[in-house]
Amino acid sequence: MLEVRGLEVHYGGIAAVKGIDLQVSKGELVCLIGANGAGKTTTLKAIAALVPRSRGDIRLGGDSTAGLASFELVRRGLALVPEGRGVFGRLTVRENLEMGAYHRSDGEVGQDLEKVFALMPRLHERRNQTGGTLSGGEQQMLAIGRSLMSRPKLLLLDEPSMGLAPLMVQKVFETIQAIARGGVTILLVEQNAKLALELAGRAYVMESGCITLAGDAGALLTDQRVREAYLGE
């Protein structure tokens, strides 16, 4: 579903991503963990064509994404839930969700809206409230729901637990797990390494713009280097 080879991203003279390789197969839930400043968010933005790559190849469904704009990638099945959620504060919950389907011309948008409401009942309860009046956790659910309205084949999630209370973090991760069970391929960037590794099938560890470890998520969860660096042990 996703293949990244030799990806480099620079901000001026600073190398934020230094030639990384990663892949996500259809139906997988893969996580990318690492400390602040490791290059995780920049990696997702490069995959989504929100920042230019300096070098490297990115393939979505086997096809190169070189030269494609972000909106073109959405049409090809890529969706990003950004760090910070990015909801439209003055639009209602329903309108926010409908924005996720802005590019669609089929007649099933209403059905997908009901599916999102069924997956996240709180959004149905708040459907006529403006996005800016929701709690942080509700806004995160809204951002995820909006991305689902585009019918993604590959969903990129950037720090979905950031700033949320523990109970809401649990609800968000249960929702992500349900989305994965529904057949959506997911690449998850998450600072909460324990939760991410427990949820994912495979994982990558990123440090200072480089992939330093990769493998089965369960194995990395017991890896002493990971436990010392990210689990506080």
N, C-alpha and C positions, 0 to 999 in steps of 0.2 A: 504493500500500500504506500509506504514512504521509504525512500532510500536517500540518504545524505552521504556524500563522499567528498572529503577534503574541504569541508566548509570553513571559510575564513571570513570574518567580518571585522572591519576597522572603523573606529571613530576617530577621524583625523589620523594621527600617528600612533594611536593606541590600538593594539590588537585585542579585541574583546572575545573573539572565537578563533582558535588557532588550528585549523585543519582537522576538524572532527569528522568521524564516521559514525553513523547510527542508522538503524533500520527498524521499521515497524511493519509486521505482516498483518494481513487482513484478519480482523477479529481479535487482535491482541490488545491488551492494556499494558502499556510500557510506561515506566516513570523515569524521569530525569531529576536526580537530586543533587544538591550541592549547596554551599554557603552563599550568602549574599555576595554579588559581584563575580560569581563564577562564570557567568555568560549564559545562563539558562534562558532568561527572558529574551536575550538577543538572538539566541538560537531559534526560538519559536517565531520571533518577528521576522527573521530571515526566511524561514520556511513559508511564512504567510506573505512574503514580499512586502513587508512594512518597513524593512531596512534593506539597503542593497548589500549583496554579498561581494566580497573582494575577489574571492576565488571559490571554486568548488561546484559540484553538481547536485541538484536536488530533483528527485523524480517522484511524481505522484501517480500511483497506479501504473508505473512503468514508463511514463512520459515525462520528459524534461520540462521543468517549469521556467526555464530561462526566458526572460523577456516578457513573462506574463505579469499583469497587474493583480493586486489583491482581489479585486472584484471578479476577475476571470478565474482565479483559483476557487472562489466561493462557488461559481457555476460548475466547477469540476469536482466539487464535493469536499472542499476544505473549509473548516470553520474554526475560528479562534475565539475562546473566551478569555479576554485580556486580564492581566493583573489590574486590580482596581475596578473591575466589573464594567464600567463604561455604559451604564444605563442612561436612557434619555429621561432626565429628571422631570421634565414638564409633560411628558406623554404618559398616558395611563399604562398599566401593566399590559392590558390587551394590545394597545397600540405598539408598545415596545416589542411584544412577541410578533406582531404582524410585520414589523420592520425587518425581522429576521427572514421573512419570506418575500422581501421586496423584489427579488429577481425572478420569482416563480410565476408562471402563467398557467399552471395546471389548475384543476378544479378541486384539489384536495387540501388546500390550505386550512379550511375550516376543520377538516378531520384531524389534521396534525395539531391544530390549536387545542382540540379536545383531548388529544393524547398527552400534550404537555400538561394540561390542567389535571388529568388523571394521575400523571406521574408526580406532580407537585401541587397537591390540593390547596396549599396556602396561596398560590398564585391565583387560583380560581376565586378564593375568598376575597382577594385584593384586586380583582381584575379591573375595577373602575377607579382605583386609587392611582395617583401619579407616582412614577418610579422614585422620585426624590423623597417621598414620604415613607418609603419602606425601610425596614431595619437592614443592617449590613448583610445578614444571612439571607433575608428575602431578596435583596438586590442580587446576591450571588446566584440564587435560584433563578431569578429572572434572566440574568445574563446567560446562564446555561440553557434555559428554555428558549431564549431568543436564538441561540445558535442551533438548536434542534429544529427550529422552524425552517432552516435552510436545507434540511434533509442531508446532513453531512455523511460522507463515507469515512472521513478522518476528522476527529475532533481534537483540537489542541486546547489544553486547559492550563492556564498560568496562575499558580498559587491560589487555588480556590478556597483554601482554609484561612487565608491571611486576614487577621483582625476579627475573627469570629469567635464567639463563645463556644466552649467545648461541646455543648449539646447540639448547636447548629453545625459545627464541624462534622459531627457524627451523621447528621441528616444529609449534609451535602455529599459526604462520601458514600452513603447508602444510595443516593440518587445516581452518583457516578457509576457505582457498581451495577445498578439496574440498567443504565444506558448501555454499558458494556455487554450485559447479558442480552440486550436487545439487538446486538450485532454491530454496533458502531465501534470502529477502531479508534483507540484513544492513546494520545501521547500526553502524559501528565507531568507538569513541572510542579514540584512541591517541596517546601522547606521542611515540612513535618515528615522526616524520613521514615519514621516507624510506620505511620499510617499509609504512606505511599507504598512502601515495600510490602506491607501486608495485603494491599489491594491489588498490586500489579503482578503480572506473570514474569516479566523481565524488567531489568533496570540498568540504567547507566549512572555513573557517578562523575560529576563534572567539577573540576578544580582549575581555577585561573585560566579558563578558556579551553581546557583540554579534557578529554574523556580519560579518566584514570583507572576506572574499573567498569566492568560490564558483565552481565550474566543473569542467572536465575535470581529473581527477587528474594525468594526464600533463603537462598544461599548467602546473598549479600546481607540479609538481615542478621545472620549469625557471624558474618565476617568481622574479625576483631578490629580491623582498620576502620570499618564503617561504624561499628559500635562506639569506638573511641571518639571518632571525629563528629558523628552526627546524632548519636543516641545518648551522649553524656556518660558513657561507661568507661 
